[in-house]
Amino acid sequence: MLARLYCFAVVEHANRRVHVLGVTAHPTAGWVAQQARNLILDLGDRIGDFRFLIRDRDGKFTALFDEVVRAEGIRVVLTAPQAPRMNAIMERWVGSVRRELLDRILVMNERHLRKVLAEYETYFNRHRPHRALQQASPLRALPDPVDADIKVTRRDRLGGLLHEYAQVA
């Protein structure tokens, strides 16, 4: 309770897909490097599709982290000091998480934050519309328009904090 928690997340710029890699109260360089290894394992064969990793200059991103990423043929690009627009897509995700989730829920502990972020990650990747994707979501294309009368159903997530809408035939 009332402890600062850190979340490590990655956004694929091309399709806006988010990967929440981990949550900890005490991030270390070793923990961050392990999260990079876990991401590489999760991506599997898709890792070859990535050419760059944009990251800030936090001291937790050590040469070990960079080496894990470079070993996969990915070039590490550092953001300029005090230039949040250099990684605007990630900054926007952080803002969305804060506005849509963390400002509206009391996080009790690390486990609770992991669960809440996992639910938000699913919502963000599968249901939340994205302007850059013409209102589609990263893992779901928009359905073809229908001229007939349609019924829309709503599914609440996180106790009604988030809503998903779907068309029913």
C-alpha positions as CSV (number, residue, x, y, z in Angstrom):
1,M,0.0,0.0,0.0
2,L,1.1,3.5,-0.9
3,A,4.3,2.3,-2.5
4,R,5.6,3.4,-5.9
5,L,5.4,0.7,-8.6
6,Y,7.1,0.7,-11.9
7,C,5.7,-0.9,-15.1
8,F,7.8,-1.8,-18.1
9,A,5.9,-1.7,-21.4
10,V,6.7,-1.7,-25.1
11,V,4.6,-0.4,-28.0
12,E,5.0,-1.6,-31.6
13,H,4.9,1.6,-33.5
14,A,3.5,0.1,-36.8
15,N,0.3,-1.3,-35.3
16,R,0.2,0.3,-31.9
17,R,0.2,-3.0,-30.1
18,V,1.2,-2.8,-26.4
19,H,3.2,-5.4,-24.5
20,V,3.1,-5.0,-20.7
21,L,6.3,-6.8,-19.7
22,G,6.4,-6.5,-16.0
23,V,5.7,-4.6,-12.8
24,T,8.0,-4.2,-9.8
25,A,8.6,-2.0,-6.8
26,H,12.4,-2.1,-7.3
27,P,13.5,-2.0,-11.0
28,T,17.1,-2.9,-11.5
29,A,19.2,-3.2,-14.6
30,G,19.1,-7.0,-14.4
31,W,15.3,-6.9,-14.1
32,V,15.0,-4.6,-17.2
33,A,17.3,-6.8,-19.2
34,Q,15.3,-9.9,-18.3
35,Q,12.1,-8.2,-19.4
36,A,13.8,-7.6,-22.8
37,R,14.7,-11.3,-23.0
38,N,11.1,-12.2,-22.1
39,L,9.8,-9.9,-24.9
40,I,12.1,-11.5,-27.5
41,L,10.8,-15.0,-26.5
42,D,7.2,-13.8,-26.6
43,L,7.6,-12.3,-30.1
44,G,9.2,-15.5,-31.4
45,D,9.6,-15.4,-35.2
46,R,8.1,-11.9,-35.4
47,I,11.3,-10.4,-33.8
48,G,12.8,-10.2,-37.3
49,D,10.1,-7.6,-38.2
50,F,11.6,-5.1,-35.8
51,R,14.5,-2.8,-36.8
52,F,14.6,-0.2,-34.1
53,L,14.0,0.1,-30.4
54,I,13.5,3.7,-29.1
55,R,14.2,4.1,-25.5
56,D,14.9,6.9,-23.0
57,R,18.1,7.5,-21.1
58,D,17.1,6.0,-17.8
59,G,20.0,4.5,-15.9
60,K,18.2,1.2,-15.7
61,F,18.8,0.7,-19.4
62,T,22.4,-0.5,-19.2
63,A,24.7,-2.0,-21.8
64,L,23.3,-5.4,-20.8
65,F,19.8,-4.3,-22.0
66,D,21.2,-2.9,-25.2
67,E,23.2,-6.0,-25.9
68,V,20.1,-8.2,-25.5
69,V,18.3,-6.2,-28.1
70,R,21.3,-5.8,-30.4
71,A,21.8,-9.5,-30.4
72,E,18.5,-9.8,-32.3
73,G,19.7,-7.3,-35.0
74,I,17.7,-4.4,-33.5
75,R,19.2,-1.0,-33.4
76,V,18.8,0.9,-30.1
77,V,17.9,4.6,-30.6
78,L,18.1,6.9,-27.6
79,T,15.7,9.8,-27.2
80,A,17.2,13.2,-26.9
81,P,17.2,14.7,-23.4
82,Q,13.9,16.4,-22.5
83,A,12.3,15.4,-25.9
84,P,9.2,13.4,-25.2
85,R,7.9,13.8,-28.7
86,M,10.7,11.5,-29.9
87,N,8.8,8.6,-28.5
88,A,5.3,10.1,-28.7
89,I,3.4,6.9,-29.2
90,M,4.7,5.5,-26.0
91,E,4.1,8.8,-24.2
92,R,0.5,8.7,-25.5
93,W,0.0,5.2,-24.1
94,V,1.3,6.3,-20.7
95,G,-1.1,9.2,-20.7
96,S,-4.0,6.9,-21.7
97,V,-3.2,4.4,-18.9
98,R,-3.1,7.3,-16.4
99,R,-6.3,9.0,-17.6
100,E,-8.4,5.9,-18.4
101,L,-7.2,3.6,-15.6
102,L,-4.9,4.7,-12.9
103,D,-6.7,8.0,-12.1
104,R,-9.9,6.0,-11.6
105,I,-8.8,3.0,-9.6
106,L,-6.9,2.4,-6.3
107,V,-4.1,0.0,-6.8
108,M,-3.5,-2.1,-3.8
109,N,-0.3,-3.9,-4.5
110,E,2.0,-5.3,-7.3
111,R,-0.2,-8.3,-8.0
112,H,-3.3,-6.1,-8.3
113,L,-1.4,-3.7,-10.7
114,R,-0.3,-6.6,-12.8
115,K,-3.9,-7.9,-13.1
116,V,-5.3,-4.4,-13.9
117,L,-2.6,-3.7,-16.5
118,A,-3.1,-7.2,-18.1
119,E,-6.8,-6.4,-18.4
120,Y,-6.1,-3.0,-19.9
121,E,-3.5,-4.4,-22.3
122,T,-6.2,-6.8,-23.6
123,Y,-8.7,-4.0,-23.9
124,F,-6.2,-1.7,-25.6
125,N,-5.0,-4.2,-28.1
126,R,-8.3,-5.9,-29.0
127,H,-11.1,-3.3,-28.5
128,R,-10.0,0.3,-28.0
129,P,-10.3,2.3,-31.2
130,H,-7.2,4.0,-32.5
131,R,-7.3,7.1,-34.6
132,A,-4.0,6.2,-36.4
133,L,-5.6,2.8,-37.4
134,Q,-8.8,4.4,-38.7
135,Q,-10.7,3.5,-35.5
136,A,-9.6,-0.2,-35.6
137,S,-7.7,-1.7,-32.8
138,P,-4.2,-3.3,-33.1
139,L,-5.4,-6.9,-33.1
140,R,-8.8,-6.5,-34.6
141,A,-9.8,-4.9,-37.9
142,L,-13.0,-3.0,-38.3
143,P,-16.0,-5.0,-39.5
144,D,-17.6,-4.1,-42.8
145,P,-20.4,-1.6,-42.5
146,V,-23.9,-3.0,-42.3
147,D,-27.0,-1.2,-43.7
148,A,-29.5,-3.3,-41.7
149,D,-30.6,-2.5,-38.2
150,I,-28.0,-3.7,-35.8
151,K,-28.0,-4.4,-32.1
152,V,-25.0,-3.3,-30.1
153,T,-24.0,-5.1,-26.9
154,R,-21.7,-3.6,-24.2
155,R,-19.3,-5.6,-22.0
156,D,-17.9,-3.9,-18.9
157,R,-14.3,-4.6,-17.9
158,L,-12.7,-3.7,-14.6
159,G,-16.0,-3.3,-12.8
160,G,-17.4,-0.9,-15.4
161,L,-14.3,1.3,-15.7
162,L,-13.8,0.2,-19.3
163,H,-16.5,-0.7,-21.9
164,E,-16.3,-2.8,-25.0
165,Y,-19.0,-2.6,-27.7
166,A,-19.8,-5.2,-30.3
167,Q,-22.3,-5.6,-33.0
168,V,-24.7,-8.6,-32.8
169,A,-26.3,-10.0,-35.9
